[in-house]
């Protein structure tokens, strides 16, 4: 069960979380280049780092409150300066309603293991709350410890590579990735022992997947009430090709970290 403080901190937006003003066009690709309907995933953010006086996209992320973003631990380097870009559709263009916000605190999970890719989750506290709008909204968090059934339809979104070794996307992409249960994903010819119970797999058909640059972004799954929940955080996939059969995209399972998220949001 969620604590009462988390209820007010996160679920204070319960009347509007996960319900975009512009409904998504539920198409089928990330790798392969299927553009989203602009601002139909309004909790998607671009995490950017400063290099040569210019901010560059490095990872995705999910706005879960007016001042907090979820992303992957492997996206973070202590030596870099970051900002969060919200309300974006095309990273190459100026867009009305988009804002860039500085970062206050970055909470990388204390048990993040870069070798085994365990606990690949980070909570970012923004320097100031953002004003929610038609283009900037929050995603819902899933019920604590809940699991997705086999083939549950979810969508990954991001500005990652359009195909293996290809160009990075300017326009936000989306792809249908059905959930893969742990028993299947942990089979020897799938991801075997690399996948833990705190991860969720999705995809694996050899056609659609996340790719480099999508890391940290959300696995968006529609709940029974029609609201979209962030069920996963893009963690890893095949190192030799983004769309490899039996090598689904692996996400950090958000429902396994609700208590941790709650704790860090109080700081």
JOBELQUI-V438609 format. One line per field, one symbol per residue. burial: # if it has 16 or more other C-alpha atoms within 10 Angstrom, else .. Layout:
burial->???
//
This chain:
burial->.....#..###.##..#####......######################.....######################.....##########........##.#..####..#....##########...#....########....##....############...###############..##...##...##.#######...###############....############...##################.##.##..
//
